[in-house]
Amino acid sequence: MPALVVFAVSPLFGTGAEVSDDIGTKGKRVRFLKAIGQSLTSHYGVILDLVALYSADSAAVPELLKLAALLQSAHKAAPGKDAEELIPYAEPGDILEAQRSASELSRLAESLPALLQQEMGLREERQRQAQHTVPPEALSREVDMQAVQQHIIAATAEVRQQLADTRQAITELQEREMGLAGALERRRAEVRGAAARVEALAAARPAHAAEEDTLRAQLHALFDEYNQATRNREWLHAQIRQQRAGDTILAEEKTERLRAEIQDAEARMLAGQGRIKRRSSCSSDSGSGSSGSDSDKDADVSSARWLPAGVSGDVSRSLLRTPALMSARVGMPSSYRPGLAKFGTYADDF
């Protein structure tokens, strides 16, 4: 909208500059504002903020006020001239267009305060949108179109090169894909052939297959038998060890009983020998007038000999004077091995 206002009042300044009236695009509006600004600066020394005019917001109002003040000062400087001299003659169609523009300006002027109140709230959104548009400093400096064109040509060439590289990579990838597809098809054919050969070999059993199955079944049976025999042998070893321990305990108990019986027998034997000695001493103290028959009848007990059980023949006097204690010689037989009569062999022989 500020560009339209500047375009409408530009003929009134009389700068004589030829300005294009085409402001339909962004670039054309930029060139139009730059031309108007340069002409006003060179003729009247008025410096306009072109960025503010281009932004078309509240910042453009002071610049439009500058133009209005310039026109007002020019009007006051020529009081003798009437309005017809200041305003050139126009066609009726142009007058109607000016009236419509004036009505539009009046309507916009009425809505200007409300829009200015909304300006603070819309500033952030405007700044965010401005980041994606032409930067303000780009409008305030001269644009080297030749440099821009060179940059565009270089960027276009780079993009074309990237496109060619991408197409080449796609072509190579398609060739590799076709090669892999052929390799996969050959591998599938090999797998199908191998599967057919396996099926044929499975269908044709060799001559020794039946014998192999029989031997395998016998092997399983032998293994089960061996396993059972091993378990039985371990169990028998455990039973033998348990029986040996029980026989050892029984033998020790029997030995203890036998030792006790022998000690009792020795005690009785020693007690009887003492009585014999006392009787012998009593017989020697009796009178010598005893008859021979009496002496024959009363045998010399001093010469009496007591023989332990199982001892026959003559024994030494030391044995008669000091009877041997059988309990001292009674112990565990060195050749005793329990379980002989019960098992017929020993656990150590396994």
C-alpha positions as CSV (number, residue, x, y, z in Angstrom):
1,M,0.0,0.0,0.0
2,P,2.8,2.6,0.7
3,A,4.2,1.9,-2.8
4,L,0.8,2.8,-4.3
5,V,0.7,6.0,-2.3
6,V,4.2,6.9,-3.4
7,F,3.4,6.0,-7.0
8,A,0.3,8.3,-6.9
9,V,2.1,11.3,-5.5
10,S,5.4,10.9,-7.4
11,P,4.3,13.0,-10.4
12,L,3.6,16.0,-8.1
13,F,7.2,16.4,-7.1
14,G,8.2,17.2,-10.7
15,T,11.6,15.5,-10.6
16,G,11.4,14.5,-14.2
17,A,12.6,11.0,-13.4
18,E,11.2,8.3,-15.5
19,V,9.8,5.7,-13.2
20,S,8.2,2.5,-14.3
21,D,4.6,2.3,-13.2
22,D,4.7,-1.6,-12.9
23,I,4.8,-2.5,-9.2
24,G,3.0,-5.8,-9.4
25,T,5.9,-7.9,-8.1
26,K,8.2,-7.7,-5.2
27,G,11.3,-7.0,-7.3
28,K,9.5,-4.3,-9.3
29,R,8.3,-2.6,-6.1
30,V,11.9,-2.6,-4.7
31,R,13.2,-1.0,-7.9
32,F,10.4,1.6,-7.9
33,L,11.1,2.6,-4.3
34,K,14.8,2.8,-5.0
35,A,14.2,5.1,-8.0
36,I,11.8,7.4,-6.1
37,G,14.2,7.6,-3.2
38,Q,17.2,8.5,-5.4
39,S,15.3,11.1,-7.3
40,L,14.0,12.8,-4.1
41,T,17.4,12.7,-2.5
42,S,19.1,14.3,-5.6
43,H,16.5,17.0,-6.2
44,Y,15.2,17.9,-2.7
45,G,17.6,16.3,-0.3
46,V,14.9,14.2,1.3
47,I,16.2,10.8,2.5
48,L,13.5,8.2,2.7
49,D,13.8,4.9,4.7
50,L,13.1,2.5,1.8
51,V,13.1,-0.5,4.2
52,A,10.3,1.1,6.2
53,L,8.3,1.9,3.1
54,Y,8.8,-1.7,1.8
55,S,7.7,-3.3,5.1
56,A,4.3,-1.7,4.7
57,D,3.6,-1.5,8.5
58,S,3.6,1.3,11.0
59,A,7.2,2.1,10.2
60,A,6.1,3.4,6.8
61,V,3.8,6.1,8.2
62,P,6.7,8.5,9.1
63,E,8.0,8.2,5.6
64,L,4.6,9.0,4.1
65,L,4.4,11.9,6.5
66,K,7.7,13.2,5.1
67,L,6.2,13.2,1.6
68,A,3.1,14.9,2.8
69,A,5.1,17.6,4.5
70,L,7.2,18.1,1.4
71,L,4.1,18.6,-0.7
72,Q,2.6,20.9,1.9
73,S,5.7,23.1,2.0
74,A,5.7,23.3,-1.8
75,H,2.1,24.4,-1.8
76,K,2.8,27.1,0.7
77,A,5.8,28.3,-1.2
78,A,3.6,29.1,-4.3
79,P,0.5,31.0,-2.9
80,G,-0.3,32.8,-6.1
81,K,-0.9,29.6,-8.0
82,D,-4.2,28.0,-7.9
83,A,-5.1,24.4,-7.6
84,E,-5.3,23.9,-11.3
85,E,-1.7,25.0,-11.8
86,L,-0.6,22.7,-9.0
87,I,-2.6,19.7,-10.0
88,P,-2.2,19.0,-13.7
89,Y,-5.2,18.3,-15.9
90,A,-6.4,14.7,-15.9
91,E,-8.8,12.7,-17.8
92,P,-12.2,11.9,-16.3
93,G,-11.2,8.2,-15.9
94,D,-8.1,9.2,-14.0
95,I,-10.2,11.5,-11.8
96,L,-12.6,8.6,-11.0
97,E,-9.6,6.4,-10.2
98,A,-8.2,9.1,-7.9
99,Q,-11.5,9.4,-6.2
100,R,-11.5,5.6,-5.6
101,S,-8.0,5.8,-4.3
102,A,-8.9,8.7,-2.0
103,S,-11.9,6.7,-0.6
104,E,-9.6,3.7,-0.1
105,L,-7.1,6.0,1.7
106,S,-9.8,7.3,3.9
107,R,-11.0,3.8,4.8
108,L,-7.5,2.7,5.6
109,A,-6.9,5.9,7.6
110,E,-9.9,5.0,9.8
111,S,-8.6,1.5,10.4
112,L,-5.0,2.7,11.0
113,P,-5.4,3.3,14.8
114,A,-6.7,-0.2,15.4
115,L,-4.0,-1.7,13.2
116,L,-1.4,0.3,15.1
117,Q,-2.7,-1.2,18.4
118,Q,-2.3,-4.7,16.9
119,E,1.2,-3.9,15.7
120,M,2.9,-4.8,19.0
121,G,1.2,-8.2,19.1
122,L,2.0,-8.9,15.4
123,R,5.6,-7.8,15.6
124,E,7.0,-11.2,16.6
125,E,5.1,-13.0,13.8
126,R,6.3,-10.3,11.3
127,Q,9.9,-10.7,12.4
128,R,9.6,-14.5,12.1
129,Q,8.2,-14.1,8.6
130,A,10.8,-11.5,7.7
131,Q,13.6,-14.1,8.3
132,H,12.3,-16.1,5.4
133,T,12.0,-13.0,3.1
134,V,14.5,-10.5,1.7
135,P,16.7,-9.1,4.6
136,P,16.2,-5.4,5.2
137,E,19.9,-4.6,4.6
138,A,19.6,-6.2,1.2
139,L,17.2,-3.4,0.2
140,S,19.3,-0.6,1.4
141,R,22.4,-1.5,-0.7
142,E,23.0,-1.7,-4.4
143,V,22.4,-5.1,-5.8
144,D,25.0,-6.4,-8.3
145,M,22.8,-8.3,-10.7
146,Q,25.7,-9.7,-12.5
147,A,27.1,-11.2,-9.3
148,V,23.7,-12.6,-8.4
149,Q,23.4,-14.1,-11.9
150,Q,26.9,-15.7,-11.6
151,H,25.9,-17.1,-8.2
152,I,22.7,-18.5,-9.7
153,I,24.6,-20.0,-12.6
154,A,27.1,-21.6,-10.3
155,A,24.4,-23.0,-8.0
156,T,22.5,-24.3,-11.1
157,A,25.7,-26.0,-12.4
158,E,26.4,-27.5,-9.0
159,V,22.8,-28.8,-8.7
160,R,23.0,-30.3,-12.2
161,Q,26.3,-32.0,-11.4
162,Q,24.7,-33.4,-8.2
163,L,21.8,-34.6,-10.3
164,A,24.1,-36.3,-12.8
165,D,26.0,-38.0,-10.0
166,T,22.8,-39.1,-8.4
167,R,21.6,-40.5,-11.7
168,Q,24.9,-42.3,-12.2
169,A,24.7,-43.8,-8.7
170,I,21.1,-44.9,-9.4
171,T,22.2,-46.5,-12.7
172,E,25.1,-48.4,-11.0
173,L,22.8,-49.5,-8.2
174,Q,20.3,-50.8,-10.7
175,E,23.1,-52.8,-12.5
176,R,24.3,-54.2,-9.1
177,E,20.7,-55.1,-8.3
178,M,20.3,-56.9,-11.6
179,G,23.6,-58.8,-10.9
180,L,22.5,-59.8,-7.4
181,A,19.1,-60.9,-8.8
182,G,20.9,-63.2,-11.3
183,A,23.2,-64.6,-8.6
184,L,20.2,-65.2,-6.3
185,E,18.4,-67.0,-9.1
186,R,21.5,-69.2,-9.8
187,R,21.7,-70.0,-6.0
188,R,18.0,-70.9,-5.9
189,A,18.6,-73.2,-8.8
190,E,21.5,-74.9,-7.0
191,V,19.4,-75.3,-3.9
192,R,16.6,-76.8,-5.8
193,G,19.0,-79.3,-7.5
194,A,20.6,-80.2,-4.1
195,A,17.1,-80.7,-2.6
196,A,16.2,-83.0,-5.5
197,R,19.4,-85.0,-5.0
198,V,18.8,-85.3,-1.3
199,E,15.3,-86.6,-1.9
200,A,16.6,-89.1,-4.5
201,L,19.3,-90.4,-2.0
202,A,16.7,-90.6,0.8
203,A,14.4,-92.7,-1.4
204,A,17.2,-95.1,-2.5
205,R,18.4,-96.8,0.7
206,P,21.8,-98.6,0.5
207,A,22.1,-102.3,1.1
208,H,23.6,-102.0,4.5
209,A,20.9,-99.6,5.8
210,A,18.8,-102.4,7.4
211,E,21.9,-104.0,9.0
212,E,22.9,-100.6,10.4
213,D,19.5,-100.1,11.9
214,T,19.7,-103.6,13.5
215,L,23.1,-102.9,14.9
216,R,22.0,-99.5,16.2
217,A,19.1,-101.1,18.1
218,Q,21.5,-103.8,19.5
219,L,23.9,-101.1,20.6
220,H,21.2,-99.3,22.5
221,A,20.2,-102.6,24.2
222,L,23.8,-103.3,25.1
223,F,24.2,-99.9,26.5
224,D,21.1,-100.2,28.6
225,E,22.4,-103.6,29.9
226,Y,25.9,-102.2,30.6
227,N,24.3,-99.3,32.5
228,Q,22.2,-101.6,34.6
229,A,25.2,-103.9,35.3
230,T,27.2,-100.9,36.4
231,R,24.5,-99.7,38.7
232,N,24.1,-103.2,40.2
233,R,27.9,-103.5,40.7
234,E,28.0,-100.1,42.5
235,W,25.1,-101.3,44.7
236,L,26.8,-104.6,45.5
237,H,30.0,-102.7,46.5
238,A,27.9,-100.6,48.8
239,Q,26.3,-103.6,50.3
240,I,29.6,-105.4,50.8
241,R,31.1,-102.4,52.6
242,Q,28.0,-102.2,54.8
243,Q,28.2,-106.0,55.6
244,R,32.0,-105.7,56.3
245,A,31.4,-103.0,58.8
246,G,28.6,-105.0,60.4
247,D,30.8,-108.2,60.6
248,T,33.7,-106.2,62.1
249,I,31.4,-105.0,64.9
250,L,30.1,-108.5,65.5
251,A,33.7,-109.9,65.6
252,E,34.8,-107.3,68.1
253,E,31.8,-108.0,70.3
254,K,32.4,-111.8,70.1
255,T,36.1,-111.2,71.0
256,E,35.2,-109.1,74.0
257,R,32.8,-111.8,75.3
258,L,35.5,-114.5,74.8
259,R,38.1,-112.4,76.6
260,A,35.7,-111.9,79.5
261,E,35.0,-115.6,79.7
262,I,38.7,-116.4,79.7
263,Q,39.4,-113.9,82.4
264,D,36.6,-115.4,84.6
265,A,38.1,-118.9,83.9
266,E,41.6,-117.8,84.9
267,A,40.3,-116.2,88.1
268,R,38.5,-119.4,89.0
269,M,41.6,-121.4,88.1
270,L,43.9,-119.2,90.3
271,A,41.5,-119.5,93.2
272,G,41.5,-123.3,93.0
273,Q,45.3,-123.5,92.8
274,G,45.5,-121.5,96.1
275,R,43.2,-124.0,97.8
276,I,45.4,-126.8,96.6
277,K,48.5,-125.2,98.1
278,R,46.9,-124.6,101.4
279,R,45.8,-128.3,101.6
280,S,49.4,-129.3,100.8
281,S,50.8,-127.3,103.7
282,C,48.3,-128.8,106.1
283,S,49.2,-132.4,105.0
284,S,52.9,-131.8,105.7
285,D,52.2,-130.7,109.3
286,S,50.4,-133.9,110.2
287,G,52.1,-136.9,111.9
288,S,54.6,-139.1,110.2
289,G,52.8,-142.1,111.6
290,S,50.5,-142.2,108.9
291,S,50.3,-145.5,107.0
292,G,51.6,-146.0,103.5
293,S,48.2,-146.6,102.4
294,D,47.2,-143.3,103.8
295,S,50.1,-141.6,102.1
296,D,49.2,-143.4,98.9
297,K,45.6,-142.4,99.4
298,D,46.5,-138.8,100.2
299,A,48.6,-138.0,97.2
300,D,51.2,-135.3,97.5
301,V,49.3,-132.3,96.5
302,S,52.5,-130.4,96.2
303,S,53.3,-132.4,93.2
304,A,49.9,-132.0,91.7
305,R,49.9,-130.2,88.4
306,W,47.1,-128.2,86.8
307,L,47.2,-128.1,83.1
308,P,45.2,-125.6,81.2
309,A,42.7,-126.8,78.7
310,G,44.2,-128.1,75.5
311,V,47.8,-128.7,77.1
312,S,49.0,-132.3,77.6
313,G,52.4,-133.8,78.5
314,D,55.1,-132.5,80.8
315,V,55.2,-128.8,81.5
316,S,58.0,-126.8,83.1
317,R,57.9,-125.9,86.8
318,S,57.9,-122.3,85.9
319,L,54.6,-122.9,84.2
320,L,53.4,-124.7,87.3
321,R,54.5,-121.9,89.6
322,T,53.2,-119.1,87.4
323,P,50.2,-120.1,85.3
324,A,50.0,-118.3,82.0
325,L,47.1,-115.9,81.5
326,M,45.2,-116.9,78.3
327,S,43.4,-113.6,78.3
328,A,46.6,-111.8,77.5
329,R,46.9,-113.9,74.3
330,V,43.3,-113.7,73.2
331,G,42.7,-111.1,70.5
332,M,41.5,-110.6,67.0
333,P,42.7,-113.4,64.7
334,S,45.2,-111.9,62.2
335,S,43.7,-114.0,59.5
336,Y,40.1,-113.1,60.3
337,R,38.2,-111.7,57.3
338,P,34.5,-111.1,57.8
339,G,32.1,-112.2,55.1
340,L,34.1,-115.4,54.1
341,A,31.4,-117.9,54.9
342,K,28.6,-115.7,53.6
343,F,29.9,-114.5,50.3
344,G,32.7,-117.0,49.6
345,T,35.0,-114.1,48.5
346,Y,36.0,-110.6,49.6
347,A,35.1,-107.2,48.5
348,D,38.7,-106.4,47.7
349,D,38.6,-109.1,45.0
350,F,36.1,-107.1,42.9
